[in-house]
């Protein structure tokens, strides 16, 4: 058996050209998952003045038309993950916008996918008590080249349609214009901020994950701009995702003349599938799916080979470890004599678990959201993102800060237009509150 282990998410990538000496990984402490801190936990208090919050909101509302135009521009450029040239066109636009905000950008060249862009701004002097912020957004989409020619961005009332508008070019727009509003009100981005733009997230971030993990270890809070959850809500936790391949080798034989000389690989796999399905645990939210099975050659030949593809979604590291142990045990067990089994695969996205510090930051974000009139909840989802990587690296992480809408990855993908300014106001106010020195209260009523 050569079950491939998952990566160690706190280790730096040895070949990164983006490393610096600005810190080591933060350690997250698993906290409650009810969307709010308990009375015993310390909460952050919003110290942003009402006048500053109103100034940020005005700056955003005044640029509503510009935000829509920017979103339309990047949506109408196809950026399928596999097309480096098209993806880099969108990456160039995002980098250019970041540079107009005073950020310094480093380009991490790639050969197969779009170049990663890492853009930074550090105010001088930087207050040590103000958290260092890492923002992450991907600009690749699942849509093939030519899609926007058939379905360009359009607005119908309060709904906008377009490939990738929700996932996640809308989130990129929110993040960039929130930073612009902060710059207009404060004169510069008021806290140390790094923005990673990557172009391979839709296929698991194979060439950008090392940058994501390394930068997460150097920051105090990670903000990810995947679509917001229904409610509306931000994303508090995400399930880890593992893909595995189980191969069974049998012995072929004539099915009618001497079947006893064969070893039926499909029959062996059938026994294993029953055991694999038993690993599901609906109560805790663990899902294991026997998704694709291939085997045999002819109906009159005892099948000598069979392959099963398995998808697993887990809410915690403990469940991830249980599933790996379970699959290993099933692989080693034999029901049909003469068959041999081999398992490969790993969890390429570890679960995003909420730390106590993440919940504190979410609570502060929710305070600001209520003040701007767009109250946000905190939800969980079975889908994965780069937030899984940063949370596993030990850095407090909030996801789902992008737009609200629905039908992502389909021809009906849409955004709710009012959420553009609303989420932008929440984000700008939240960052402004952190820059103002959000304080802790130990006596929470």
C-alpha positions as a printed Julia matrix, in Angstrom:
445×3 Matrix{Float64}:
   0.0     0.0     0.0
   1.33    3.47   -0.86
  -1.25    5.74    0.67
   0.06    9.22    0.08
   0.06   11.37    3.22
  -1.23   14.9     3.12
   1.24   17.8     3.24
   2.43   19.24    6.53
   0.73   22.6     6.39
   3.04   24.52    8.72
   6.24   23.74    6.82
   7.63   26.35    4.38
   8.09   25.47    0.76
  11.84   25.0     0.19
  11.86   26.64   -3.25
   9.77   29.72   -2.52
  11.23   33.02   -3.7
   8.75   34.99   -1.59
  10.02   34.17    1.89
  10.87   36.86    4.42
  11.53   36.94    8.14
   8.32   38.47    9.44
   7.11   35.81   11.78
   6.32   32.2    12.53
   3.07   30.23   12.43
   0.33   31.2    14.85
  -1.22   28.37   16.84
  -5.0    28.15   16.72
  -6.95   26.83   19.71
 -10.08   24.89   18.84
 -13.1    26.8    20.1
 -16.85   26.48   20.05
 -18.55   26.34   16.66
 -21.84   28.02   17.49
 -20.98   31.21   15.62
 -20.3    33.34   18.69
 -17.88   33.4    21.61
 -19.09   32.29   25.01
 -19.25   34.66   27.98
 -15.99   33.2    29.29
 -14.17   34.01   26.05
 -12.78   37.49   25.47
 -14.48   39.45   22.71
 -12.99   42.19   20.58
 -14.8    45.51   20.81
 -15.25   47.78   17.81
 -13.41   51.04   18.53
 -14.01   52.59   15.1
 -15.73   55.94   15.4
 -19.17   56.43   13.88
 -17.84   59.29   11.74
 -15.06   57.12   10.27
 -17.46   54.27    9.55
 -19.82   56.67    7.8
 -16.93   58.14    5.79
 -15.92   54.65    4.64
 -19.5    53.87    3.64
 -19.78   57.09    1.65
 -16.52   56.38   -0.16
 -17.84   52.97   -1.17
 -21.33   54.04   -2.2
 -19.86   56.84   -4.33
 -17.86   54.23   -6.25
 -20.73   51.78   -6.78
 -20.8    52.4   -10.53
 -17.02   52.05  -10.77
 -17.16   48.78   -8.83
 -19.73   47.34  -11.22
 -17.67   48.43  -14.22
 -14.56   46.82  -12.75
 -16.44   43.61  -12.06
 -17.86   43.57  -15.58
 -14.38   44.07  -17.02
 -12.81   41.1   -15.25
 -15.85   38.83  -15.67
 -15.85   39.43  -19.41
 -12.33   38.03  -19.71
 -12.52   34.25  -19.69
 -10.05   32.77  -17.21
 -10.3    28.97  -17.19
  -7.67   27.5   -14.89
  -5.98   25.59  -17.72
  -5.5    28.66  -19.95
  -2.48   30.5   -18.58
  -2.62   33.32  -21.14
  -6.23   34.24  -20.42
  -5.8    33.86  -16.67
  -2.73   36.08  -16.66
  -4.75   38.83  -18.39
  -7.07   38.96  -15.39
  -4.15   38.68  -12.98
  -2.51   41.66  -14.65
  -5.63   43.78  -14.12
  -5.82   42.83  -10.44
  -2.14   43.54   -9.91
  -2.48   46.92  -11.62
  -5.42   47.82   -9.39
  -3.5    46.78   -6.26
  -0.54   48.92   -7.31
  -2.77   51.97   -7.65
  -3.58   51.48   -3.96
   0.07   51.81   -3.02
   0.81   48.09   -2.82
   4.1    46.61   -4.01
   3.56   43.43   -6.02
   5.81   40.44   -6.57
   5.07   38.07   -9.43
   5.67   34.37   -8.75
   6.15   32.92  -12.28
   4.44   29.67  -13.22
   4.74   27.56  -16.36
   1.43   25.69  -16.44
  -1.0    28.0   -14.67
  -1.29   31.74  -14.14
   1.45   33.52  -12.22
   0.75   34.09   -8.54
   0.73   37.73   -7.49
   1.68   38.73   -3.95
   0.96   42.4    -3.23
   1.91   44.12    0.04
   1.48   47.37    1.88
   3.03   48.07    5.27
   2.32   51.47    6.87
   5.17   53.27    8.59
   5.32   53.13   11.48
   3.34   49.93   11.94
   1.59   49.48   15.28
   2.64   46.14   16.74
  -0.8    45.68   18.32
  -2.58   45.87   14.96
  -2.9    42.46   13.28
  -1.16   41.74    9.98
  -3.82   40.91    7.4
  -3.55   38.35    4.59
  -6.22   38.56    1.89
  -6.63   35.75   -0.64
  -8.62   35.59   -3.86
  -8.45   33.41   -6.95
  -9.15   34.67  -10.45
  -9.46   31.36  -12.3
 -12.91   29.98  -13.13
 -14.41   26.68  -14.21
 -15.66   28.09  -17.53
 -14.07   27.34  -20.89
 -12.62   29.97  -23.2
 -15.39   31.59  -25.21
 -18.04   31.37  -22.5
 -18.19   35.1   -21.86
 -18.68   35.69  -25.57
 -21.89   33.69  -25.29
 -22.88   34.89  -21.82
 -21.27   38.26  -21.01
 -21.87   40.02  -17.73
 -25.3    41.59  -17.49
 -27.48   43.17  -14.82
 -31.21   42.61  -14.47
 -32.56   44.69  -11.6
 -30.79   43.63   -8.42
 -29.29   40.51   -9.99
 -26.08   40.26  -11.99
 -25.18   37.32  -14.21
 -21.85   36.2   -15.61
 -19.32   33.35  -15.55
 -17.27   33.63  -12.37
 -19.1    36.74  -11.14
 -19.91   34.94   -7.89
 -16.96   32.54   -7.71
 -15.07   34.67   -7.18
 -14.44   37.79   -9.21
 -17.11   39.55   -7.19
 -15.14   38.86   -4.02
 -11.97   40.26   -5.58
 -13.88   43.44   -6.43
 -15.16   43.77   -2.86
 -11.68   43.36   -1.38
  -9.92   45.81   -3.69
 -12.52   48.55   -3.35
 -12.65   48.16    0.43
  -8.9    48.82    0.45
  -9.46   51.79   -1.85
 -12.05   53.24    0.54
  -9.65   52.83    3.45
  -6.94   54.61    1.49
  -9.26   57.5     0.65
 -10.37   57.97    4.25
  -7.05   57.35    6.0
  -4.67   58.57    3.29
  -3.19   55.06    3.01
  -4.16   51.49    3.84
  -3.99   51.76    7.66
  -2.71   48.27    8.52
  -0.13   45.84    7.18
  -1.85   44.0     4.36
  -0.8    41.32    1.9
  -3.03   40.25   -0.97
  -2.46   36.95   -2.8
  -4.06   36.63   -6.23
  -3.84   33.04   -7.48
  -5.06   31.35  -10.64
  -5.27   27.64   -9.8
  -7.66   27.4    -6.83
 -10.43   25.66   -8.76
  -8.22   22.58   -9.16
  -6.84   22.58   -5.63
  -4.16   25.31   -5.76
  -1.34   22.94   -6.78
   1.08   25.74   -7.71
  -0.01   28.42   -5.26
  -0.59   26.51   -2.05
   3.02   26.9    -0.93
   2.66   30.68   -1.2
  -0.67   30.6     0.63
   0.7    28.47    3.48
   3.92   30.44    3.86
   2.16   33.8     3.9
  -0.47   32.55    6.36
   2.32   31.75    8.8
   3.54   35.37    8.63
   0.17   36.99    9.3
  -2.25   37.25   12.19
  -5.55   36.98   10.31
  -6.51   35.56    6.91
  -9.5    36.83    4.93
 -10.74   34.77    1.97
 -13.19   36.13   -0.57
 -15.14   33.1    -1.67
 -18.91   33.68   -2.05
 -20.87   34.47    1.09
 -23.2    31.83    2.51
 -26.99   32.07    2.6
 -28.39   33.97    5.55
 -26.45   36.1     4.69
 -23.43   34.61    6.47
 -19.69   34.39    6.27
 -17.97   30.99    6.39
 -16.75   29.82    9.78
 -15.74   26.25    8.97
 -15.2    24.11    5.89
 -14.87   20.38    5.53
 -11.61   18.82    4.5
 -11.57   17.06    1.14
  -9.79   13.83    0.29
  -9.65   11.94   -3.0
  -8.57    8.3    -3.0
  -8.18    5.55   -5.59
  -8.57    1.9    -4.63
  -7.33   -0.73   -7.08
  -8.12   -4.43   -6.83
  -6.12   -6.93   -8.86
  -7.8   -10.27   -9.49
  -7.22  -13.2   -11.83
  -8.94  -13.48  -15.21
 -10.54  -16.76  -16.28
 -13.19  -18.06  -18.66
 -16.49  -17.34  -16.94
 -18.23  -20.37  -18.44
 -15.56  -23.08  -18.53
 -13.28  -22.57  -15.51
 -14.49  -19.68  -13.34
 -12.95  -21.4   -10.3
  -9.51  -20.51  -11.66
 -10.32  -16.81  -11.52
 -10.41  -14.26   -8.71
 -13.21  -11.74   -9.24
 -11.88   -8.23   -8.63
 -15.33   -6.64   -8.93
 -16.77   -8.96   -6.29
 -13.9    -8.06   -3.98
 -14.54   -4.37   -4.63
 -18.25   -4.83   -3.91
 -17.42   -6.08   -0.43
 -15.06   -3.16    0.09
 -17.66   -0.59   -1.05
 -20.07   -1.79    1.63
 -17.34   -1.31    4.25
 -16.35    2.08    2.83
 -19.96    3.28    3.0
 -20.05    2.27    6.66
 -17.39    4.92    7.36
 -20.01    7.65    6.86
 -21.09    9.46   10.02
 -24.05   11.76    9.42
 -24.12   12.88   13.05
 -20.69   14.51   12.91
 -20.93   15.41    9.21
 -18.42   13.0     7.69
 -19.19   11.89    4.14
 -17.45    9.1     2.22
 -18.64    8.51   -1.34
 -17.75    5.61   -3.62
 -18.02    7.75   -6.72
 -16.72    5.98   -9.83
 -16.09    2.28  -10.42
 -14.38    0.72  -13.43
 -13.61   -2.94  -14.0
 -13.74   -5.98  -16.19
 -13.35   -6.46  -19.91
 -16.08   -8.8   -21.2
 -19.16  -10.31  -19.57
 -17.75  -13.81  -20.14
 -14.39  -13.07  -18.46
 -13.88  -13.18  -14.69
 -12.68   -9.6   -14.1
  -9.02   -9.28  -13.29
  -8.93   -5.58  -12.43
 -11.21   -3.0   -10.81
 -10.7     0.61   -9.71
 -12.81    2.74   -7.37
 -12.61    6.52   -6.95
 -13.53    7.77   -3.47
 -14.42   11.27   -2.26
 -14.38   12.08    1.45
 -15.47   15.21    3.33
 -14.58   15.58    7.0
 -15.28   18.33    9.56
 -12.24   17.77   11.8
  -8.67   16.52   11.75
  -9.76   13.68   14.05
 -12.29   12.52   11.47
  -9.7    12.86    8.72
  -7.41   10.51   10.6
 -10.27    8.06   11.25
 -11.16    7.9     7.55
  -7.54    7.28    6.53
  -7.22    4.48    9.06
 -10.53    3.0     7.91
  -9.58    3.01    4.24
  -6.22    1.43    5.04
  -7.9    -1.35    7.02
 -10.42   -2.05    4.25
  -7.62   -2.19    1.7
  -5.68   -4.72    3.74
  -8.69   -7.0     4.3
  -9.5    -9.63    1.63
 -12.89  -11.19    0.98
 -12.19  -12.94   -2.34
  -9.13  -15.23   -2.22
  -6.53  -14.48   -4.86
  -7.17  -10.73   -5.05
  -4.75   -7.99   -4.05
  -5.58   -4.39   -3.24
  -3.73   -1.07   -3.41
  -4.79    2.36   -2.09
  -3.45    5.78   -3.01
  -4.6     9.31   -2.37
  -4.74   11.86    0.44
  -6.64   14.82    1.88
  -5.53   17.68   -0.35
  -7.66   20.15    1.63
  -7.52   19.72    5.41
 -10.63   20.73    7.35
 -11.0    24.41    8.21
 -11.74   24.35   11.92
 -12.65   27.5    13.82
 -10.15   28.53   16.48
 -11.09   30.63   19.49
  -9.3    33.6    17.91
 -11.18   33.13   14.62
 -14.45   33.31   16.54
 -13.34   36.54   18.19
 -12.6    38.11   14.82
 -15.93   36.85   13.44
 -17.72   38.43   16.39
 -16.06   41.78   15.65
 -16.98   41.46   11.97
 -20.58   40.8    12.98
 -20.58   43.88   15.22
 -19.52   46.0    12.25
 -22.02   44.3     9.93
 -24.87   45.25   12.25
 -23.67   48.84   12.41
 -23.64   49.18    8.61
 -27.09   47.57    8.34
 -26.08   44.25    6.79
 -26.02   41.78    9.7
 -24.07   38.63    8.97
 -24.27   35.16   10.47
 -21.53   32.51   10.51
 -22.07   29.22    8.69
 -20.35   25.97    7.77
 -20.04   24.33    4.36
 -18.85   21.08    2.83
 -16.95   22.78    0.01
 -13.25   23.6     0.26
 -11.12   26.65   -0.51
  -7.72   28.11    0.27
  -9.13   28.9     3.71
  -8.7    25.21    4.53
  -4.95   25.61    4.02
  -4.56   28.76    6.1
  -6.66   27.51    9.02
  -4.66   24.26    9.07
  -1.48   26.35    9.14
  -2.7    27.73   12.47
  -3.73   31.24   11.41
  -7.22   32.55   12.32
  -9.26   32.59    9.12
 -12.57   34.01    7.94
 -13.99   32.95    4.57
 -17.15   33.78    2.65
 -16.34   37.5     2.49
 -17.29   37.69   -1.17
 -20.62   38.41   -2.78
 -23.91   36.68   -2.18
 -25.8    34.93   -4.94
 -26.14   31.4    -6.2
 -25.72   28.72   -8.88
 -21.91   28.95   -8.93
 -20.21   26.77  -11.57
 -23.33   26.77  -13.74
 -24.78   28.71  -16.65
 -27.14   30.41  -14.17
 -24.42   31.76  -11.85
 -25.62   35.05  -10.38
 -24.8    37.71   -7.8
 -27.03   39.9    -5.65
 -26.04   43.42   -6.69
 -26.81   45.07   -3.31
 -24.29   42.76   -1.66
 -21.44   44.46   -3.55
 -21.55   47.69   -1.57
 -22.86   45.96    1.58
 -19.99   43.47    1.85
 -17.51   46.17    0.88
 -18.78   48.42    3.69
 -18.57   45.57    6.2
 -15.02   44.7     5.15
 -13.78   48.29    5.18
 -15.37   48.89    8.57
 -13.92   45.69    9.97
 -10.4    46.52    8.77
 -10.82   50.07   10.04
 -11.83   48.73   13.44
  -8.73   46.53   13.56
  -6.58   49.5    12.58
  -8.21   51.58   15.34
  -7.01   49.01   17.85
 -10.01   46.82   18.58
  -9.85   46.21   22.32
 -10.7    43.17   24.4
 -13.35   43.05   27.07
 -13.21   40.27   29.63
 -16.56   41.14   31.21
 -19.03   40.21   28.48
 -22.68   40.29   29.31
